[in-house]
Amino acid sequence: LFTQAIVDLALVTVIVHLGGDTRTALAALFVVVIAANALLLPILAGLTVTVLGCGVYLGDTILSSQGVLPSGLTGQIVVFAFVFQVVATLGRRLRETAARQDRLESELRQARFEASEILRSIRAGVLTVDGQGCLAFVNPPAEQLLGLRGDRDLGSPVLELLAARAPELHQAIEIGLRDGRRVGRGEGQVTLADGRSFPIGLSTATFEREGGNLPAVTAVFTDLSELKQLQELHLRTERLEAVAALSASLAHEISNPLASIRSSVEQLSAFKTEDEDEHTLVQLILRESDRLSRILGEFLDFSRVRAGKVARVDLLAITSDAVALVREHPDCGAGIVIEQHGEQTELDADQDLLHRIVSNLLLNAVQACAGNGRIRIDVGVASDGGGLPSASPMEQHARLVVSDDGPGIPPEVQDRLFQPFVSGRAGGSGLGLAIVHRAVEAHGGMVFVDSEPGHGSTFTVLLPSRAY
């Protein structure tokens, strides 16, 4: 630019000189050159051009006047300097303003990029709907939760799709678009095209747009399935604690009268009688009293489940012992195949209680197969969460999975399966799995069931590696 300024100055000088009189209107061309370069060039370069311009103009004027200084020359030089001062000041301010604007635009672009990256990386779903009901923004979790197509859906009407898949979310967005009101906290249900359904927690915020346009609504929502599952586990634990306390009380209250009844019947049976019906009734009473005694014993076992002697144990070794024990059980016939897989997995646990967990789950699987089936046991350290709900306090945990190919468990029973007296098969006492749940909870762990009628059942036990 400086070289160009020198060339422009030379051309103007030639033009003014050829004009014959430096005091003509052509002298204004010097003002143009000085002003342009004061605006475009840095201060020092612009000042240099101004000084050169003044010198050239002064020299040309003196030569043209044959050594006589014409009147008004000083005023013109002052005008040149004044123009430079004003335009240079304005140019500096313009450059500062432009630099500040560039910096702000860069910061704004960086802030938008960071905000976009944050919104795309968080686990919650985020979407924005503009005043026309079109999708303005959606992050990957929202795409996955709602079954959207990402960028392909941007700018397209989305309210009708939301009304079909997430009615409560649609209603919250409608309230924001219509009334400008936000929803601080709410819950809803999402039903996808493939039939899957899950609960969500949602909130919305409304943003006024520039130019008086209709407001946009941003919704933030999360899948509550894991949280609901944890809440259900805690409620189930509280119910089992109450039932356990009641069971212990009832067992003690019933056991003494039952023992007296059995003793009396045994004394009566010692007398010879020829009445066959009377003998049958006595045997029935004895048999049923034995059954009640076993149930009371299970009740007491259920109520006394506590993790007492906690030590570092190997879950794989305990599982091997339990498998050997169950293989000798009368219900485990030749048609039952038990496969064991896994690796050495150490954890802090009560060895006896852990053995009961594994034995009860294995025996439950054996009885579900009814003499013919395949059972698989997997032991290991869970990786990448291993099915653990994100809200769980457990960090490192061991995993035990017991699967069978039996008839499965009816859906209406699965939600109550770990409650006392609820059994997934005919003839079950309904206390075995309740004891499993109590024992797992005593270790601070979790137990889940996944079953489909006709396709077997899978029980998953997650236990913390370290006691806490």
TILUM-551404 format. One line per 3 residues: their letters; for each residue x negated, y, z of C-alpha. Coordinates in steps of 0.2 Angstrom, whole numbers. Layout:
BEGIN
A	X/Y/Z  ...
This chain:
BEGIN
LFT	0/0/0  -14/12/4  -22/9/-14
QAI	-5/12/-21  -3/28/-11  -20/35/-18
VDL	-14/31/-36  2/40/-33  -7/55/-26
ALV	-18/55/-41  -4/54/-53  6/68/-44
TVI	-10/79/-44  -12/76/-63  7/80/-66
VHL	6/96/-56  -10/102/-64  -3/99/-81
GGD	12/109/-76  1/124/-76  6/132/-59
TRT	4/123/-43  18/133/-35  32/126/-47
ALA	45/114/-41  33/100/-47  23/103/-30
ALF	38/95/-21  31/78/-28  17/80/-15
VVV	31/80/-2  39/65/-9  22/55/-9
IAA	18/61/9  35/57/15  35/40/7
NAL	18/34/14  22/42/31  37/30/31
LLP	29/15/24  10/16/30  3/15/48
ILA	0/32/56  -18/33/52  -16/28/34
GLT	-2/40/32  -12/54/40  -26/50/28
VTV	-14/51/13  -7/68/20  -24/76/22
LGC	-30/70/5  -14/77/-3  -16/94/6
GVY	-34/94/1  -31/90/-18  -16/102/-18
LGD	-27/116/-10  -41/113/-22  -30/112/-38
TIL	-22/128/-32  -38/137/-30  -45/132/-46
SSQ	-29/137/-55  -30/154/-47  -48/157/-51
GVL	-53/157/-33  -39/168/-27  -28/161/-13
PSG	-10/164/-18  2/169/-6  13/155/2
LTG	0/142/1  -2/141/20  16/139/21
QIV	16/124/9  2/116/18  12/118/34
VFA	27/110/25  17/95/20  11/93/38
FVF	28/95/45  36/82/33  22/70/38
QVV	25/72/56  44/70/55  44/56/43
ATL	30/47/52  39/48/69  55/42/61
GRR	45/28/52  37/23/68  54/22/77
LRE	61/12/62  47/0/63  49/-2/82
TAA	68/-5/80  65/-18/66  52/-27/76
RQD	64/-27/91  78/-33/80  67/-47/73
RLE	62/-52/91  80/-52/97  85/-62/81
SEL	71/-75/84  76/-76/103  94/-78/98
RQA	90/-92/85  79/-100/99  93/-99/112
RFE	106/-106/99  94/-120/95  91/-124/113
ASE	110/-123/117  114/-134/103  101/-147/108
ILR	107/-147/126  125/-149/120  120/-163/109
SIR	109/-172/122  121/-171/137  131/-187/141
AGV	148/-177/141  158/-175/125  159/-156/119
LTV	170/-150/105  175/-133/100  192/-129/91
DGQ	194/-112/83  210/-102/82  215/-110/66
GCL	215/-127/74  199/-132/65  184/-141/72
AFV	170/-129/75  157/-139/85  156/-157/91
NPP	141/-166/99  137/-185/97  145/-191/113
AEQ	162/-182/108  160/-191/91  158/-208/99
LLG	172/-205/112  185/-199/100  179/-208/84
LRG	176/-192/74  164/-192/59  153/-178/65
DRD	148/-165/52  160/-171/40  174/-166/51
LGS	168/-149/54  179/-135/47  193/-148/46
PVL	210/-147/55  208/-158/71  223/-155/82
ELL	234/-168/74  220/-182/76  218/-176/94
AAR	237/-177/98  236/-196/92  220/-201/101
APE	220/-190/116  236/-182/120  231/-174/136
LHQ	215/-166/128  226/-160/114  238/-152/126
AIE	224/-143/136  217/-136/119  234/-131/114
IGL	237/-121/130  220/-112/127  224/-108/109
RDG	242/-102/113  241/-94/130  222/-91/132
RRV	222/-101/148  209/-114/153  211/-131/161
GRG	199/-132/176  200/-150/179  211/-164/172
EGQ	212/-182/167  219/-190/152  218/-206/141
VTL	209/-209/124  216/-223/113  205/-226/97
ADG	211/-233/81  204/-251/85  215/-251/101
RSF	202/-248/114  208/-236/128  199/-228/142
PIG	202/-213/154  193/-197/153  190/-182/164
LST	192/-165/155  191/-146/156  192/-132/144
ATF	186/-114/142  193/-101/130  182/-88/121
ERE	188/-72/113  181/-69/96  175/-53/88
GGN	186/-43/77  202/-48/86  202/-65/79
LPA	211/-79/88  202/-87/102  192/-103/101
VTA	193/-116/114  179/-127/120  183/-144/129
VFT	171/-154/139  176/-172/143  168/-188/150
DLS	172/-206/150  179/-211/168  179/-229/165
ELK	163/-233/176  169/-220/189  186/-228/190
QLQ	178/-245/191  167/-240/206  182/-232/214
ELH	191/-248/212  176/-258/220  176/-246/235
LRT	195/-248/237  193/-267/236  180/-267/249
ERL	190/-257/261  205/-268/258  194/-283/261
EAV	187/-276/277  204/-273/284  210/-291/278
AAL	194/-298/286  197/-290/303  215/-296/302
SAS	210/-314/297  198/-315/312  212/-310/324
LAH	225/-322/316  212/-337/315  209/-335/333
EIS	227/-333/338  232/-349/327  218/-360/331
NPL	222/-363/349  240/-368/347  236/-378/331
ASI	223/-388/342  236/-391/355  249/-397/342
RSS	236/-409/334  231/-416/351  249/-419/356
VEQ	253/-428/339  237/-439/341  243/-444/358
LSA	260/-448/351  253/-458/337  244/-469/350
FKT	260/-477/355  266/-492/344  281/-488/334
EDE	290/-499/321  299/-484/313  290/-481/297
DEH	298/-464/294  291/-458/311  274/-465/307
TLV	274/-456/290  279/-439/299  265/-441/311
QLI	252/-444/298  259/-429/288  257/-418/303
LRE	240/-424/306  235/-421/287  243/-404/287
SDR	235/-398/303  218/-403/296  222/-393/280
LSR	227/-378/291  211/-380/301  201/-379/285
ILG	210/-364/280  207/-356/297  188/-361/295
EFL	188/-352/278  196/-337/286  183/-336/299
DFS	169/-338/286  177/-324/276  178/-312/292
RVR	161/-316/298  151/-313/281  137/-301/286
AGK	119/-299/279  110/-304/295  92/-310/292
VAR	86/-300/277  69/-305/270  60/-305/253
VDL	68/-320/243  67/-327/226  84/-328/217
LAI	79/-341/205  73/-353/218  90/-350/228
TSD	99/-353/212  90/-369/208  94/-376/226
AVA	112/-371/223  113/-380/206  106/-396/214
LVR	119/-395/228  134/-392/216  128/-406/204
EHP	132/-418/219  149/-411/222  164/-423/219
DCG	171/-411/206  156/-410/196  158/-425/185
AGI	147/-432/171  156/-421/158  149/-405/166
VIE	133/-398/159  124/-384/169  111/-374/161
QHG	99/-363/171  89/-349/163  79/-335/170
EQT	63/-329/178  57/-327/196  67/-312/203
ELD	63/-306/221  74/-296/231  78/-291/249
ADQ	93/-302/255  100/-314/267  95/-331/260
DLL	109/-341/267  122/-328/261  114/-327/244
HRI	115/-346/243  134/-345/247  136/-333/233
VSN	128/-344/220  136/-360/226  153/-352/227
LLL	152/-345/209  145/-362/203  158/-372/211
NAV	172/-360/205  165/-363/187  164/-382/189
QAC	182/-382/195  188/-371/181  180/-383/168
AGN	191/-397/176  178/-411/173  172/-406/156
GRI	163/-391/151  147/-381/150  141/-369/163
RID	126/-356/160  117/-347/174  105/-333/170
VGV	94/-324/183  83/-309/180  79/-291/183
ASD	92/-280/174  84/-268/161  91/-252/154
GGG	105/-251/167  110/-269/164  128/-266/165
LPS	126/-255/181  139/-240/181  129/-224/180
ASP	137/-217/196  130/-232/206  116/-228/219
MEQ	106/-243/214  90/-240/205  81/-257/203
HAR	92/-272/204  93/-291/201  106/-299/190
LVV	115/-316/192  127/-321/178  137/-337/179
SDD	147/-341/163  158/-356/159  169/-361/144
GPG	184/-366/154  202/-360/151  198/-342/157
IPP	208/-331/169  225/-323/165  223/-304/163
EVQ	236/-301/177  226/-310/189  209/-303/185
DRL	212/-286/194  216/-295/210  204/-310/208
FQP	193/-305/223  207/-303/235  211/-316/248
FVS	223/-330/242  222/-325/224  215/-339/213
GRA	213/-340/195  217/-359/194  230/-370/201
GGS	226/-377/218  213/-365/223  213/-358/241
GLG	209/-340/235  196/-337/247  180/-343/238
LAI	179/-328/227  184/-316/241  169/-323/251
VHR	158/-320/236  164/-302/235  161/-299/254
AVE	144/-307/253  139/-296/238  145/-280/246
AHG	136/-285/262  120/-283/252  126/-267/244
GMV	129/-275/227  143/-277/215  152/-291/206
FVD	162/-291/190  172/-303/180  175/-304/162
SEP	187/-317/156  198/-320/141  211/-334/141
GHG	205/-349/131  187/-342/130  180/-345/147
STF	174/-333/161  158/-323/165  154/-317/183
TVL	140/-304/184  132/-300/201  121/-285/203
LPS	110/-284/219  98/-270/224  80/-276/223
RAY	76/-267/239  87/-266/254  94/-248/258
